[in-house]
Amino acid sequence: MKILIKLIQITALYGFYVVGSWIHDFFHIPLPGSILGLLLVWGALSTNILRLKWIESGANSLLSVLPIFFIPATVAVMNYGHFFSGKGSLLILITIVSTFVTMGMASFVSQSIAKRMDKSKAGSECS
């Protein structure tokens, strides 16, 4: 039964992707359909049209296999070794710096959102 529930949840998430792709194709928006689908999921979750518990286990299942999707990109980089050979050390430095900047910004944003949510919970409990 759990597998069927996860399959339904993954199908619902795929439906958001399909709708996002349709919006991309129909309106010629310069964002990929997958990003538009992600924004639709975010909007549905934010407005409580879609509850997190309705898609949570399916989303966690997809997140658990997410690293597999990066294997083709890694193999493709290996095919272009000559491109990276001249400036490889510079690319490594850029990758390390951008990784730390991304981690720092993600940490800052998530911490500020958590603090804001704690303040709003404290304010609603006092009322």
Sequence and secondary structure as in RCSB ss.txt:
>XXXX:A:sequence
MKILIKLIQITALYGFYVVGSWIHDFFHIPLPGSILGLLLVWGALSTNILRLKWIESGANSLLSVLPIFFIPATV
AVMNYGHFFSGKGSLLILITIVSTFVTMGMASFVSQSIAKRMDKSKAGSECS
>XXXX:A:secstr
 HHHHHHHHHHHHHHHHHHHHHHHHHHT SS HHHHHHHHHHHHHHTTSS HHHHHHHHHHHHHTGGGGGHHHHH
HHHHTHHHHHSSHHHHHHHHHHHHHHHHHHHHHHHHHHHHHHHHHHHHHHH 
